[in-house]
Amino acid sequence: MASEAHGAEEGGLVFHPMDQFIVKPLFGGDHIGMFTITNVTLWLALSVVAVVALMVFGTSRRAIVPSRGQSVAELAYGFVYKMVEDVAGKDAIKFFPYIMTLFMFIVFANFLGLLPMSFATTSHFAVTVVLALAVFLTVTIVGFAKNGLGFLGLFWVSSAPLPLRPILALIEVISYFVRPVSHSIRLAGNIMAGHAVLKVFAGFAAIAVVSPLSIVAITAMYGLEVLVAFIQAYVFTILTCVYLKDALHPSH
């Protein structure tokens, strides 16, 4: 932790909490090309491996008395299944595998990012924007495939007074295309902010006078970040269910 605080020339401390988000090649050099394996690549791959380990290998025995891994997998399965059914409706169950995969990937990416010396992949907009755009395109395609031009009813507020409907339609269209922006920024912004604050507290731990308070603050903040890691995965997933509901039932 002390390595995060470098002594300045004037004897003070200089914090670099944002250095932890720098993308670096794993195998030497500074150039990052399209196919360069970076720290982001590594931790994204580890997130995928963790999901497969829990959901595939952890449940492979399908024991009547489940192991810890199987219990966690079954709890996650039931939690997401109930979410999809309650929020998006029974006709959205066919999209459950996609939503389940999305939730588990984000949860593991968030939790792995809290390990010492790890990299928080979901703090990067390049990652969260891809996830949000995938949801946006999926919902839009499903909406038109299922409803045809009736999907445009999502933007027409028929319950509003007629003179206001064109204005509301414009607002609805703008808000629809802003969805992937807010969807991605919410996740990346919360993860990035939490990790930056942790690094700042870690830097203060190098100062003997405030070190005990800093350690207490780090412990409390770390516990909060564990909670945030789960909540942000939940929020991303439940918003996906809400958007899917709009695609399946677009009329206001």
C-alpha positions in Angstrom: 0.0 0.0 0.0 2.8 2.4 0.8 4.1 2.1 -2.8 1.0 4.0 -3.8 2.3 7.1 -1.9 5.5 8.5 -3.4 7.5 11.0 -1.5 7.4 14.4 -3.2 10.5 16.6 -3.5 9.1 18.9 -0.8 8.6 16.1 1.6 4.8 15.7 1.1 2.9 12.8 -0.2 1.7 12.5 -3.8 -1.2 10.1 -4.4 -1.8 8.5 -7.8 -5.1 6.7 -7.2 -5.9 6.6 -10.9 -2.7 4.7 -11.8 -4.5 1.4 -11.0 -6.7 1.9 -14.0 -3.9 2.1 -16.6 -4.0 -0.6 -19.2 -0.6 -2.3 -19.6 0.6 -5.1 -21.9 1.4 -8.3 -20.0 4.5 -9.3 -22.0 6.7 -6.2 -22.1 6.7 -3.1 -24.2 4.4 -0.1 -24.1 2.6 -0.4 -27.4 -1.0 -1.7 -27.2 -2.4 -2.9 -30.4 -5.7 -4.6 -31.3 -4.4 -8.1 -30.4 -2.2 -7.1 -27.5 -2.8 -9.1 -24.3 -3.1 -6.7 -21.5 -4.0 -6.7 -17.8 -7.6 -6.1 -18.8 -7.5 -9.2 -21.0 -6.1 -11.3 -18.2 -8.8 -10.3 -15.6 -11.6 -10.5 -18.1 -10.5 -14.1 -18.9 -10.3 -14.8 -15.1 -13.8 -13.6 -14.7 -15.0 -16.0 -17.4 -13.1 -18.8 -15.9 -14.6 -18.1 -12.5 -18.1 -18.1 -13.9 -17.5 -21.4 -15.7 -15.9 -22.9 -12.6 -18.9 -22.1 -10.4 -21.8 -22.7 -12.8 -20.4 -25.7 -14.8 -17.9 -27.5 -12.6 -19.5 -26.4 -9.3 -22.8 -28.0 -10.3 -21.5 -31.0 -12.3 -22.2 -33.5 -9.6 -25.8 -32.3 -9.0 -25.8 -33.8 -5.6 -29.0 -34.1 -3.5 -27.0 -32.6 -0.7 -25.3 -29.7 -2.5 -21.7 -28.6 -1.9 -21.0 -25.0 -1.1 -20.3 -24.3 -4.8 -23.5 -25.9 -5.9 -25.5 -24.0 -3.2 -24.1 -20.7 -4.4 -24.8 -21.5 -8.0 -28.4 -22.6 -7.2 -29.0 -19.4 -5.2 -27.7 -17.3 -8.0 -29.8 -19.2 -10.5 -33.0 -18.8 -8.5 -32.2 -15.1 -7.7 -31.8 -14.1 -11.4 -34.7 -16.4 -12.6 -37.1 -14.7 -10.1 -35.8 -11.3 -11.2 -36.4 -11.9 -14.9 -39.9 -13.4 -14.2 -41.0 -10.6 -11.9 -39.7 -7.7 -13.9 -39.9 -8.7 -17.5 -42.7 -11.3 -17.3 -42.9 -15.0 -18.1 -42.4 -14.5 -21.8 -39.0 -13.2 -21.1 -37.8 -16.4 -19.5 -36.3 -17.5 -22.8 -33.8 -14.7 -22.4 -32.8 -16.0 -19.0 -29.5 -17.6 -20.1 -28.3 -14.3 -21.5 -29.3 -12.3 -18.4 -27.9 -14.9 -16.1 -24.6 -14.9 -17.9 -24.5 -11.1 -17.8 -25.2 -11.0 -14.1 -22.6 -13.6 -13.2 -19.9 -12.1 -15.3 -20.4 -8.6 -13.8 -20.5 -10.0 -10.3 -17.3 -11.9 -10.7 -15.5 -9.1 -12.5 -16.5 -6.7 -9.7 -15.4 -9.1 -6.9 -12.1 -10.1 -8.6 -11.3 -6.4 -9.0 -11.3 -6.2 -5.2 -8.4 -8.6 -4.8 -5.0 -7.2 -4.0 -2.9 -6.5 -7.1 -5.9 -7.2 -9.3 -7.5 -5.0 -12.1 -11.0 -3.8 -11.9 -12.2 -4.4 -15.5 -15.7 -3.0 -14.9 -14.1 0.3 -14.0 -13.3 0.8 -17.7 -15.9 2.3 -20.0 -14.5 0.2 -22.9 -15.9 -2.9 -21.0 -19.1 -1.5 -19.7 -20.0 0.3 -22.9 -19.7 -3.0 -24.8 -22.0 -4.7 -22.2 -24.5 -1.9 -22.4 -24.5 -1.8 -26.2 -25.0 -5.5 -26.4 -28.1 -5.1 -24.2 -29.3 -2.1 -26.2 -29.0 -3.9 -29.6 -30.5 -7.1 -28.2 -33.6 -5.2 -26.8 -34.0 -3.2 -30.0 -33.8 -6.2 -32.3 -36.2 -8.2 -30.1 -38.6 -5.3 -30.0 -38.8 -4.9 -33.7 -38.7 -8.7 -34.4 -41.6 -9.3 -32.0 -43.8 -6.2 -32.6 -42.7 -4.9 -35.9 -43.5 -1.2 -36.2 -45.7 -1.6 -33.1 -42.4 -1.3 -31.2 -42.6 2.4 -31.9 -45.6 2.5 -29.6 -42.9 2.6 -26.8 -42.3 6.3 -27.8 -46.0 7.3 -28.2 -47.6 8.2 -24.8 -51.3 7.6 -25.8 -52.5 8.5 -22.3 -51.1 12.0 -22.5 -53.1 15.0 -24.0 -52.8 15.0 -27.8 -50.8 18.3 -28.1 -48.2 17.0 -25.7 -47.7 13.6 -27.4 -45.2 14.7 -30.1 -43.1 16.5 -27.4 -43.2 13.4 -25.2 -42.4 11.2 -28.1 -39.2 13.2 -28.8 -38.2 13.0 -25.1 -38.9 9.2 -25.1 -36.7 8.7 -28.2 -33.8 10.7 -26.7 -34.1 8.9 -23.4 -34.1 5.5 -25.3 -30.9 6.3 -27.1 -29.3 7.6 -23.8 -29.9 4.2 -22.2 -26.6 2.6 -23.1 -24.8 5.7 -21.9 -26.3 5.8 -18.5 -26.3 2.0 -18.3 -22.5 1.9 -18.8 -21.5 5.0 -16.9 -23.4 3.9 -13.8 -21.4 0.7 -13.5 -18.0 2.0 -14.4 -18.3 5.2 -12.4 -19.3 3.5 -9.2 -16.5 0.9 -9.5 -13.9 3.4 -10.4 -14.8 5.9 -7.7 -14.8 3.2 -5.0 -11.4 1.8 -6.0 -9.9 5.4 -6.2 -11.1 6.1 -2.7 -9.5 2.9 -1.4 -6.2 3.9 -2.9 -6.3 7.3 -1.3 -6.9 5.8 2.1 -4.1 3.3 1.4 -1.8 6.2 0.7 -2.6 7.8 4.0 -1.8 4.6 5.7 1.9 5.4 5.1 1.7 8.3 7.5 2.3 7.1 11.0 0.1 9.7 12.7 -3.1 8.8 10.7 -2.2 5.2 9.9 -4.7 3.6 12.5 -7.5 5.8 11.3 -6.6 5.1 7.7 -6.7 1.3 8.3 -10.1 1.6 9.9 -11.3 3.6 6.9 -9.9 1.1 4.4 -11.6 -1.8 6.2 -15.0 0.0 6.3 -14.6 1.2 2.7 -13.6 -2.3 1.5 -16.7 -3.8 3.2 -18.8 -1.1 1.4 -17.2 -1.9 -1.9 -18.0 -5.6 -1.6 -21.7 -4.5 -1.2 -21.4 -2.1 -4.1 -19.9 -4.8 -6.3 -23.0 -6.9 -5.9 -25.5 -4.0 -6.0 -24.0 -2.6 -9.3 -24.3 -6.1 -10.9 -27.9 -6.3 -9.6 -28.7 -2.8 -10.9 -27.2 -3.5 -14.3 -29.2 -6.7 -14.6 -32.5 -5.4 -13.4 -32.3 -2.5 -15.8 -31.7 -5.0 -18.6 -34.9 -6.8 -17.5 -36.8 -3.4 -17.5 -35.5 -2.7 -21.1 -36.4 -6.2 -22.2 -40.0 -5.7 -20.8 -40.3 -2.6 -22.9 -39.3 -4.6 -26.0 -41.8 -7.3 -25.3 -44.6 -5.0 -24.3 -43.9 -1.6 -25.9 -47.3 0.1 -25.6 -47.7 2.7 -22.9 
